[in-house]
Amino acid sequence: MSQQERSSSFLHHTVTGALHHPVQSAIVLLFITAVVTRVITGLQYRATVSNQPPGNSPRTVPILPYWIPWIGHAINFAAGGTAFLTAAARSLGGNGSIYALWMANSKHNVVTVPSLAKQILMDRSSPITMEDFIYHVMKTFWGDGGAIKAIDPALLWGNIHGVLSGMLRESFVTTAIKVTVDMVQDRTWNLVSGAASPVDQSIWERQGSVEILSQGKSDGDFVAEASLMPLIRYFVGDIATTVLFGKDFMENNPNIMPDLWEMDTRFNLFLAGAPSWFPGMGGPAKARERIIQAIDEHHQALFKYLDGQDPGSRWSDMSDVSSVIVDRAREFKAAGSSPRGWATGNGAILWAMNINANAVVFWMVWYVFSTPSLLQEIRREIAPHVRFHQPAATGLPIKEQPKLEIDVAALWTKCPLLKGAFFEAMRLEAPSMSYKMVEDDFVVYEDEKDARSLGKKEPQSWLLKKGELICIPHGVHQSDEKYFRDPERFDPRRFWAKESQAEKGQNGHVNGEAEDDAEIRVEYKTMKVWGGGKQMCKGKTFAEREVVLFGAAIIMQWDIEPVNNGGKWVHPGRIVGAGAMNPKKDVRVRMKRREGW
């Protein structure tokens, strides 16, 4: 038999076998494709690394090897998030300051060191944008059906988006924080109310599975058990959402928070384009539709209210809707947005305001109570600014409940230990990401400090090309021992800024004060949890005050101890979300009120 005949016979045999065993053949084909892809991309990675120009000439960011064509690293990224990106960076050693992934047929440059991140986030001349990424989030996560992208870009990124800048202004922050403080002062006493029946409990008590162990003869003897994360998350969420959308919105939509959290659990899968029929996506997709419907109904009533019409019996008072939501609703309507556009657009604000801060309050409380000495220190520090107020006796059979009196400005400026605990909770449990698209070719430069930390002789630079994406996973930096010594340890003092020697006078004095009495500054340093520059998180200022406010109130009003693990605080593990981490295990606690201090 000739060579040609043998080849023809082999081909005939292969085709015939494939037709008779299609499933096995498909598996073999996929396996061969994956192996070939891995070999080729591995060789391409080595070639890119070995052929870099000498000195500090701009380099090409190498793409890590992958197994699946087109999809590339998408599955690993969706499943592993920051943990996957951290492992990749650590495995690259000195080459880990920037590397690239291939996902959905596009190049994603992953930046892990502060000097590169600072240039990208803070330099307003850098040719980057978040617009395409936001369109993608609105289409996949919020299911807007293209409603946001259909709005005139000049109006969307001008008038509509510009409203959010108002959240950074003192006028909004002062008003929003005042309303929040009033609610926290009144409600913290009833974080656990004492009602035994779920019918009589608040939503945060029901979600926290509160059980009353002892009513006691006095409030000091009152004891209850609760699941700490949902208790705090819904307590914070109920107040924050009321501040944003008004009390009628929360009364008409008591399940809006559970729907928001259910939707958030599948953020990565939504972003990857998983359909509603995909396993585990049905519930979150339905929750999303309920949220959109609730916000649309609220806005339809709001428009009537603003026009002087009757918004309906379900909306008796819309005067407490925040200026941000009112102004954005007006701008959406003026821009000709469809109802789904304004409902998803302001739904994104609702989500962003709850997804980080609520969980960070839980983690801050968890870490403070898990360290008894720190708990006592923080209580001494904040006691002058969080006071217990016992109403005077009125002689009536029903006594007015105690409340707190809180100076939130002093908590932020005069309590470095509390503030440091907040920053440290963010560092450990809020591994956020910043995503940008490159609008034009430009070069990013590493500084000498970052180069030395990676063992390089000199800093390097890289060329980022138009159309590529930039991912800055802040959690990779926040867990890097080169920048944060003993990174797994909770240390609220690591963000305390030390006065420089140049500021010191004679005899160890600082700015005319004794060194021990000098004012302590608490700074984020190289941490960029809020992003930066023109695209910094617009809710930053409000969220910062919100977290220290809730944290201080709960720390001062309640004694909390764990029920399980022999009464010891054991880290519950982490579940990756879109914002701050959620605890993997339920943290069941026993709670008692503190009557005064």
C-alpha positions as CSV (number, residue, x, y, z in Angstrom):
1,M,0.0,0.0,0.0
2,S,1.4,3.4,-1.0
3,Q,1.9,6.3,1.4
4,Q,-1.1,8.1,-0.2
5,E,-3.3,5.1,0.2
6,R,-2.3,4.6,3.8
7,S,-3.0,8.3,4.6
8,S,-6.4,8.0,2.9
9,S,-7.2,4.9,4.8
10,F,-6.2,6.5,8.1
11,L,-8.3,9.5,7.4
12,H,-11.3,7.3,6.4
13,H,-10.9,5.3,9.6
14,T,-10.6,8.4,11.7
15,V,-13.7,10.0,10.2
16,T,-15.7,6.8,10.4
17,G,-14.7,6.4,14.1
18,A,-15.6,10.0,14.9
19,L,-19.1,9.6,13.3
20,H,-19.7,6.4,15.3
21,H,-18.5,7.9,18.6
22,P,-19.2,11.7,18.4
23,V,-19.1,12.4,22.2
24,Q,-15.7,10.7,22.7
25,S,-14.4,12.3,19.6
26,A,-15.5,15.8,20.8
27,I,-13.7,15.2,24.1
28,V,-10.5,14.1,22.4
29,L,-10.7,17.2,20.1
30,L,-11.2,19.5,23.0
31,F,-8.3,18.0,24.9
32,I,-6.0,18.3,21.9
33,T,-7.1,21.9,21.3
34,A,-6.4,22.8,24.9
35,V,-2.9,21.2,24.9
36,V,-1.9,22.8,21.6
37,T,-3.2,26.2,22.9
38,R,-1.3,25.8,26.1
39,V,1.9,25.0,24.3
40,I,1.6,27.8,21.8
41,T,0.7,30.4,24.4
42,G,3.5,29.2,26.7
43,L,6.0,29.7,23.9
44,Q,4.6,33.1,23.1
45,Y,4.9,34.1,26.8
46,R,8.6,33.0,26.9
47,A,9.4,34.8,23.7
48,T,7.8,38.0,24.9
49,V,9.7,37.9,28.2
50,S,13.1,37.0,26.7
51,N,12.9,39.5,23.8
52,Q,12.2,42.6,25.9
53,P,14.3,45.7,25.0
54,P,17.3,46.6,27.3
55,G,17.3,49.3,29.9
56,N,14.2,51.2,30.6
57,S,12.8,51.2,27.1
58,P,9.0,50.5,27.1
59,R,8.3,46.7,27.3
60,T,5.5,44.6,26.0
61,V,3.3,43.2,28.7
62,P,3.4,39.4,28.4
63,I,0.2,37.4,28.3
64,L,0.2,34.4,30.7
65,P,-0.2,31.0,29.1
66,Y,-3.8,29.6,28.9
67,W,-5.6,26.5,27.8
68,I,-8.8,27.5,26.0
69,P,-8.9,29.7,22.8
70,W,-10.8,32.9,22.9
71,I,-12.0,32.3,26.5
72,G,-8.5,32.3,27.8
73,H,-8.3,33.0,31.6
74,A,-12.0,34.0,31.9
75,I,-13.0,31.0,33.9
76,N,-10.1,31.3,36.4
77,F,-10.8,35.0,36.8
78,A,-14.5,34.6,37.3
79,A,-14.1,31.7,39.8
80,G,-11.0,33.0,41.6
81,G,-11.1,36.7,41.5
82,T,-8.4,38.4,43.6
83,A,-7.1,35.1,44.9
84,F,-6.3,34.0,41.3
85,L,-4.7,37.3,40.4
86,T,-2.6,37.3,43.6
87,A,-1.3,33.7,43.0
88,A,-0.4,34.7,39.5
89,A,1.5,37.8,40.6
90,R,3.4,36.0,43.3
91,S,4.4,33.2,41.0
92,L,6.0,35.7,38.6
93,G,8.4,37.1,41.2
94,G,10.2,40.1,39.7
95,N,7.9,40.1,36.7
96,G,4.8,40.4,38.8
97,S,4.4,44.2,38.8
98,I,2.3,43.9,35.6
99,Y,1.2,41.0,33.5
100,A,-1.6,40.3,31.1
101,L,-4.5,37.8,30.9
102,W,-6.5,36.9,27.7
103,M,-10.2,36.9,28.2
104,A,-13.0,37.0,25.6
105,N,-10.5,37.6,22.8
106,S,-9.1,40.8,24.6
107,K,-6.0,41.6,26.5
108,H,-6.3,42.6,30.2
109,N,-3.2,44.2,31.7
110,V,-3.1,43.4,35.5
111,V,-1.3,46.1,37.5
112,T,-0.2,45.1,41.0
113,V,2.3,47.7,42.3
114,P,1.4,51.2,43.6
115,S,3.6,53.3,41.3
116,L,1.9,52.0,38.2
117,A,-1.6,52.1,39.8
118,K,-1.0,55.6,40.9
119,Q,-0.1,56.8,37.4
120,I,-3.1,55.1,35.9
121,L,-5.6,56.3,38.6
122,M,-4.4,59.7,39.5
123,D,-2.8,61.1,36.3
124,R,-5.7,62.9,34.6
125,S,-3.7,63.0,31.4
126,S,-3.6,59.2,31.1
127,P,-5.7,58.2,28.1
128,I,-8.0,55.8,29.9
129,T,-11.8,55.5,30.3
130,M,-14.2,53.4,32.3
131,E,-17.1,54.0,29.9
132,D,-17.0,50.7,28.0
133,F,-16.6,48.7,31.3
134,I,-19.6,50.5,32.8
135,Y,-21.7,49.8,29.6
136,H,-20.6,46.1,30.0
137,V,-21.7,46.0,33.7
138,M,-25.0,47.6,33.0
139,K,-25.7,45.2,30.1
140,T,-24.6,42.0,31.9
141,F,-25.0,42.6,35.6
142,W,-28.0,44.9,35.5
143,G,-29.6,43.6,32.3
144,D,-30.4,47.1,31.1
145,G,-31.1,45.8,27.5
146,G,-28.9,48.5,26.1
147,A,-30.9,51.3,27.7
148,I,-27.9,53.1,29.2
149,K,-25.8,53.0,26.0
150,A,-28.8,54.3,24.1
151,I,-28.7,57.6,26.0
152,D,-26.8,60.5,24.3
153,P,-23.2,60.1,25.7
154,A,-22.9,63.8,26.1
155,L,-25.9,63.8,28.5
156,L,-25.0,60.4,30.1
157,W,-21.4,61.3,31.0
158,G,-22.2,65.0,31.5
159,N,-25.4,65.9,33.3
160,I,-26.4,62.4,34.6
161,H,-23.0,61.2,35.7
162,G,-22.1,64.7,36.9
163,V,-24.8,64.4,39.6
164,L,-22.7,61.8,41.4
165,S,-19.9,64.4,41.9
166,G,-22.4,66.1,44.3
167,M,-21.9,63.1,46.7
168,L,-18.4,64.4,47.3
169,R,-19.6,67.9,48.2
170,E,-20.0,69.0,51.8
171,S,-23.6,70.0,51.2
172,F,-24.7,66.5,50.4
173,V,-22.4,64.7,52.9
174,T,-23.6,67.1,55.7
175,T,-27.3,66.5,55.0
176,A,-27.0,62.7,54.4
177,I,-24.8,62.1,57.4
178,K,-27.1,64.2,59.7
179,V,-30.1,62.0,58.7
180,T,-28.0,58.9,59.1
181,V,-26.7,60.0,62.5
182,D,-30.2,60.7,63.7
183,M,-31.4,57.2,62.7
184,V,-28.3,55.4,64.2
185,Q,-28.7,57.3,67.5
186,D,-32.4,56.2,67.7
187,R,-32.1,52.7,66.4
188,T,-28.9,51.2,67.8
189,W,-30.6,50.5,71.1
190,N,-32.9,48.3,69.2
191,L,-30.4,46.6,67.0
192,V,-31.9,43.7,68.9
193,S,-35.2,44.9,70.2
194,G,-36.3,42.1,72.5
195,A,-39.3,41.0,70.4
196,A,-39.4,37.3,70.4
197,S,-41.8,36.8,67.5
198,P,-40.5,37.4,64.0
199,V,-43.7,39.2,63.2
200,D,-42.8,42.0,65.7
201,Q,-39.1,42.1,64.8
202,S,-37.4,44.5,62.3
203,I,-36.1,43.2,59.0
204,W,-32.5,43.1,60.3
205,E,-33.6,41.0,63.3
206,R,-35.5,38.5,61.1
207,Q,-32.6,38.2,58.6
208,G,-30.2,37.8,61.6
209,S,-32.3,35.0,63.0
210,V,-32.5,36.7,66.4
211,E,-33.4,34.5,69.4
212,I,-34.2,36.0,72.8
213,L,-32.5,33.9,75.5
214,S,-33.4,36.1,78.5
215,Q,-35.6,39.2,78.8
216,G,-34.1,39.9,82.2
217,K,-35.3,42.3,84.8
218,S,-33.3,45.2,83.3
219,D,-31.8,46.0,80.0
220,G,-28.4,45.0,81.4
221,D,-29.7,41.4,81.9
222,F,-31.2,41.2,78.4
223,V,-29.5,38.5,76.3
224,A,-30.1,37.4,72.7
225,E,-28.4,35.4,70.0
226,A,-28.0,36.4,66.4
227,S,-26.2,35.8,63.2
228,L,-23.9,38.8,63.2
229,M,-23.3,39.4,59.5
230,P,-26.9,39.6,58.3
231,L,-27.9,41.4,61.4
232,I,-25.4,44.2,60.7
233,R,-25.7,44.1,57.0
234,Y,-29.5,44.6,57.0
235,F,-29.3,47.2,59.8
236,V,-26.9,49.3,57.9
237,G,-28.6,48.7,54.6
238,D,-32.1,49.7,55.9
239,I,-30.8,53.0,57.2
240,A,-28.5,53.8,54.2
241,T,-31.2,53.0,51.6
242,T,-33.8,55.1,53.5
243,V,-31.3,58.0,53.4
244,L,-30.9,57.5,49.7
245,F,-34.5,56.7,48.5
246,G,-36.7,57.7,51.4
247,K,-38.7,55.8,54.0
248,D,-41.6,55.0,51.7
249,F,-39.3,53.1,49.4
250,M,-38.2,50.8,52.2
251,E,-41.8,50.4,53.6
252,N,-43.1,49.5,50.1
253,N,-40.2,47.1,49.3
254,P,-39.3,45.3,52.5
255,N,-37.4,42.6,50.6
256,I,-35.3,45.0,48.5
257,M,-32.1,44.2,50.6
258,P,-32.5,40.4,50.4
259,D,-32.9,40.7,46.6
260,L,-29.9,43.0,46.3
261,W,-27.7,40.5,48.1
262,E,-29.0,37.5,46.1
263,M,-28.3,39.3,42.9
264,D,-24.8,40.3,44.1
265,T,-23.8,36.6,44.9
266,R,-23.6,36.0,41.1
267,F,-21.8,39.2,40.1
268,N,-18.9,37.4,38.4
269,L,-21.2,35.0,36.5
270,F,-23.5,37.9,35.4
271,L,-20.4,39.8,34.2
272,A,-19.2,36.7,32.3
273,G,-22.5,36.7,30.4
274,A,-24.1,33.6,32.1
275,P,-27.8,33.4,31.1
276,S,-30.7,33.1,33.5
277,W,-31.1,29.4,32.8
278,F,-27.5,28.7,33.8
279,P,-27.4,26.7,37.1
280,G,-27.7,29.0,40.1
281,M,-28.7,32.1,38.0
282,G,-32.5,31.8,38.1
283,G,-33.0,33.3,41.6
284,P,-30.5,36.2,41.2
285,A,-32.0,37.1,37.8
286,K,-35.5,37.2,39.3
287,A,-34.2,39.2,42.2
288,R,-32.7,41.7,39.7
289,E,-36.1,42.2,38.0
290,R,-37.8,42.8,41.3
291,I,-35.2,45.5,42.2
292,I,-35.6,47.2,38.8
293,Q,-39.4,47.1,39.0
294,A,-39.3,48.6,42.6
295,I,-37.1,51.5,41.5
296,D,-39.1,52.2,38.4
297,E,-42.3,52.3,40.5
298,H,-40.6,54.7,42.9
299,H,-39.4,56.9,40.1
300,Q,-42.8,57.1,38.4
301,A,-44.2,58.2,41.7
302,L,-41.3,60.6,42.2
303,F,-42.0,62.3,38.8
304,K,-45.6,62.8,39.8
305,Y,-44.6,64.3,43.1
306,L,-42.1,66.7,41.4
307,D,-44.8,67.8,39.0
308,G,-47.2,68.6,41.8
309,Q,-49.4,65.6,41.2
310,D,-50.6,62.9,43.6
311,P,-48.1,60.1,43.6
312,G,-50.6,57.6,45.0
313,S,-51.4,56.3,48.5
314,R,-48.3,54.1,48.7
315,W,-46.1,57.2,48.4
316,S,-47.5,59.6,51.1
317,D,-44.2,61.4,51.6
318,M,-41.4,61.7,49.0
319,S,-39.8,64.8,50.5
320,D,-37.1,62.7,52.1
321,V,-35.7,61.3,48.8
322,S,-32.0,62.4,48.6
323,S,-31.0,65.1,46.2
324,V,-28.7,62.7,44.4
325,I,-31.6,60.4,43.4
326,V,-34.0,63.3,42.7
327,D,-31.4,65.0,40.4
328,R,-30.4,61.8,38.6
329,A,-34.0,60.9,38.0
330,R,-34.6,64.3,36.5
331,E,-31.6,64.1,34.3
332,F,-32.4,60.6,33.1
333,K,-35.9,61.7,32.1
334,A,-34.6,64.9,30.4
335,A,-32.1,62.8,28.4
336,G,-35.0,60.7,27.0
337,S,-34.1,57.6,29.0
338,S,-36.4,54.6,28.9
339,P,-37.8,53.5,32.3
340,R,-35.4,50.6,32.3
341,G,-32.6,53.1,31.9
342,W,-33.3,55.1,35.0
343,A,-34.3,52.1,37.0
344,T,-31.0,50.2,36.3
345,G,-29.0,53.4,36.4
346,N,-30.1,54.3,39.9
347,G,-30.3,50.7,40.9
348,A,-26.5,50.7,40.4
349,I,-26.3,53.5,42.9
350,L,-28.3,51.5,45.4
351,W,-26.1,48.5,44.9
352,A,-22.8,50.5,45.1
353,M,-23.9,52.2,48.3
354,N,-24.6,48.9,50.1
355,I,-22.2,46.4,48.7
356,N,-19.0,47.5,50.4
357,A,-19.9,49.6,53.5
358,N,-22.4,47.2,55.0
359,A,-19.9,44.3,55.0
360,V,-17.0,46.4,56.1
361,V,-19.0,47.5,59.2
362,F,-19.4,43.8,60.0
363,W,-15.7,43.0,59.6
364,M,-14.7,46.1,61.6
365,V,-16.9,45.0,64.5
366,W,-15.7,41.4,64.2
367,Y,-12.0,42.4,64.3
368,V,-12.4,44.8,67.2
369,F,-14.4,42.4,69.4
370,S,-12.1,39.5,68.6
371,T,-9.2,41.5,70.2
372,P,-10.4,42.4,73.8
373,S,-7.5,44.8,74.5
374,L,-8.2,46.7,71.3
375,L,-11.9,46.8,72.1
376,Q,-11.2,48.4,75.5
377,E,-8.8,50.9,73.9
378,I,-11.3,51.9,71.2
379,R,-14.1,52.3,73.7
380,R,-11.9,54.6,75.8
381,E,-11.0,56.6,72.7
382,I,-14.5,57.1,71.4
383,A,-16.4,57.4,74.7
384,P,-16.2,61.3,74.7
385,H,-17.9,61.3,71.3
386,V,-20.5,58.6,71.7
387,R,-22.6,59.3,74.8
388,F,-25.4,57.3,76.3
389,H,-28.6,59.3,76.9
390,Q,-31.2,58.1,79.3
391,P,-34.4,60.0,78.9
392,A,-35.9,61.6,82.0
393,A,-38.7,59.9,83.8
394,T,-42.1,61.1,82.6
395,G,-44.3,59.1,85.0
396,L,-46.0,57.4,82.0
397,P,-46.4,53.6,82.0
398,I,-44.4,53.3,78.7
399,K,-40.9,54.6,79.1
400,E,-39.0,56.4,76.3
401,Q,-36.1,54.2,75.2
402,P,-32.5,55.4,75.7
403,K,-30.6,56.7,72.7
404,L,-27.1,57.7,71.7
405,E,-25.6,61.1,71.2
406,I,-22.9,60.9,68.5
407,D,-20.4,63.5,67.2
408,V,-19.5,61.9,63.9
409,A,-17.0,64.7,63.0
410,A,-15.0,63.9,66.1
411,L,-15.0,60.2,65.4
412,W,-13.4,60.9,62.0
413,T,-10.9,63.5,63.2
414,K,-10.1,62.6,66.8
415,C,-10.2,58.8,67.0
416,P,-7.2,57.4,65.1
417,L,-7.6,53.9,66.5
418,L,-11.2,53.6,65.4
419,K,-10.3,55.1,62.0
420,G,-7.3,52.8,61.7
421,A,-9.5,49.8,62.5
422,F,-11.8,50.9,59.6
423,F,-8.8,51.2,57.2
424,E,-7.4,47.8,58.3
425,A,-10.8,46.1,57.8
426,M,-10.9,47.6,54.3
427,R,-7.4,46.3,53.6
428,L,-8.1,42.8,54.7
429,E,-11.7,42.3,53.6
430,A,-12.4,44.7,50.7
431,P,-10.2,43.6,47.7
432,S,-11.9,45.9,45.2
433,M,-10.8,46.2,41.5
434,S,-10.5,49.2,39.2
435,Y,-11.1,48.5,35.5
436,K,-10.2,50.9,32.6
437,M,-9.9,50.8,28.8
438,V,-6.9,52.3,27.0
439,E,-8.0,55.0,24.6
440,D,-4.6,55.7,23.1
441,D,-1.1,54.1,23.3
442,F,0.8,55.3,26.4
443,V,3.7,54.2,28.7
444,V,3.5,53.5,32.4
445,Y,6.6,53.8,34.6
446,E,7.6,51.8,37.6
447,D,9.4,53.8,40.4
448,E,12.6,52.8,42.2
449,K,10.9,51.7,45.4
450,D,8.6,49.2,43.6
451,A,11.6,48.0,41.5
452,R,13.7,47.4,44.6
453,S,10.9,45.5,46.3
454,L,10.7,43.1,43.4
455,G,14.5,42.6,43.3
456,K,15.2,44.6,40.1
457,K,18.3,46.6,39.5
458,E,16.4,49.4,37.9
459,P,12.7,50.5,37.2
460,Q,11.0,49.3,34.1
461,S,8.3,50.7,31.8
462,W,5.6,49.1,29.7
463,L,3.6,50.1,26.7
464,L,-0.2,49.9,27.0
465,K,-1.9,49.9,23.6
466,K,-5.2,51.4,22.4
467,G,-8.1,49.0,22.9
468,E,-6.5,47.0,25.7
469,L,-8.0,46.8,29.2
470,I,-6.4,47.6,32.5
471,C,-7.3,45.7,35.7
472,I,-6.0,47.0,39.0
473,P,-6.9,44.4,41.7
474,H,-6.3,46.4,44.9
475,G,-6.5,43.3,47.0
476,V,-3.2,41.9,45.4
477,H,-1.4,45.0,46.8
478,Q,-3.3,45.0,50.1
479,S,-2.1,41.5,50.9
480,D,1.5,42.0,49.7
481,E,4.0,41.6,52.6
482,K,6.5,43.8,50.7
483,Y,4.2,46.8,51.5
484,F,2.2,45.6,54.5
485,R,4.3,43.7,57.1
486,D,2.7,40.6,58.4
487,P,-0.3,41.2,56.0
488,E,-2.6,38.6,57.7
489,R,-2.5,40.4,61.0
490,F,-5.1,43.0,61.9
491,D,-3.1,46.1,63.0
492,P,-5.1,49.4,63.1
493,R,-1.9,51.3,63.8
494,R,-0.2,50.5,60.5
495,F,-2.0,53.4,58.8
496,W,-0.8,55.9,61.4
497,A,1.5,58.5,59.8
498,K,4.7,59.4,61.7
499,E,5.8,62.9,61.8
500,S,9.1,63.5,59.9
501,Q,12.3,64.5,61.6
502,A,12.2,67.8,59.7
503,E,9.0,68.7,61.6
504,K,10.5,68.1,65.0
505,G,12.0,70.9,67.1
506,Q,14.4,70.5,69.9
507,N,13.8,68.0,72.8
508,G,11.6,65.8,70.6
509,H,8.8,68.3,70.2
510,V,6.5,68.2,67.1
511,N,4.9,71.4,65.9
512,G,5.3,72.9,69.4
513,E,3.8,69.9,71.2
514,A,5.3,67.1,73.1
515,E,5.8,64.1,70.8
516,D,3.4,61.9,72.7
517,D,0.7,64.6,72.5
518,A,1.2,65.3,68.8
519,E,-1.9,64.8,66.6
520,I,-1.9,61.4,64.9
521,R,-2.8,61.3,61.2
522,V,-4.4,58.2,59.7
523,E,-3.6,57.8,56.0
524,Y,-4.4,55.3,53.3
525,K,-0.8,55.5,52.2
526,T,-0.3,53.2,49.1
527,M,-3.8,51.7,49.4
528,K,-6.3,52.8,46.8
529,V,-9.5,51.1,47.8
530,W,-11.7,53.9,46.4
531,G,-9.9,54.2,43.1
532,G,-8.6,57.7,42.3
533,G,-8.5,60.7,40.1
534,K,-11.5,61.8,38.1
535,Q,-13.0,58.3,38.4
536,M,-12.7,57.9,42.1
537,C,-15.7,56.4,43.9
538,K,-18.2,59.2,44.3
539,G,-19.6,57.8,47.5
540,K,-16.3,57.8,49.3
541,T,-16.8,60.6,51.7
542,F,-20.2,59.5,52.8
543,A,-19.2,55.8,53.1
544,E,-16.1,56.7,55.3
545,R,-18.2,58.6,57.8
546,E,-21.0,55.9,57.6
547,V,-18.6,53.1,58.5
548,V,-17.0,54.8,61.5
549,L,-20.5,55.9,62.7
550,F,-22.1,52.5,62.6
551,G,-19.0,50.8,64.0
552,A,-18.7,53.2,66.9
553,A,-22.4,53.0,67.8
554,I,-22.4,49.2,67.9
555,I,-19.1,48.9,69.8
556,M,-20.3,51.3,72.5
557,Q,-23.9,50.1,72.8
558,W,-23.4,46.3,72.7
559,D,-21.4,43.6,74.3
560,I,-20.9,40.7,71.8
561,E,-19.3,37.3,72.2
562,P,-19.2,34.3,69.9
563,V,-21.4,31.3,70.6
564,N,-19.4,28.6,68.8
565,N,-15.7,27.5,68.8
566,G,-15.7,27.4,72.6
567,G,-16.5,31.1,72.9
568,K,-13.5,32.1,70.8
569,W,-13.5,34.4,67.8
570,V,-12.4,32.3,64.8
571,H,-12.2,33.8,61.3
572,P,-15.2,32.5,59.4
573,G,-13.5,32.4,56.0
574,R,-14.3,34.5,53.0
575,I,-16.7,34.3,50.0
576,V,-15.7,36.5,47.1
577,G,-18.3,39.1,46.0
578,A,-18.3,42.2,43.9
579,G,-17.3,44.4,46.8
580,A,-16.2,43.5,50.3
581,M,-15.8,39.9,51.3
582,N,-18.7,38.0,52.9
583,P,-18.1,35.5,55.7
584,K,-18.1,31.9,54.5
585,K,-19.5,30.6,57.8
586,D,-22.3,32.0,59.9
587,V,-20.9,34.0,62.9
588,R,-23.4,33.3,65.6
589,V,-23.1,35.6,68.6
590,R,-24.6,36.4,72.0
591,M,-25.4,40.0,72.6
592,K,-26.1,42.2,75.7
593,R,-26.9,45.9,75.9
594,R,-24.6,48.2,77.7
595,E,-26.6,50.7,79.7
596,G,-24.0,53.4,80.1
597,W,-20.3,54.2,80.3
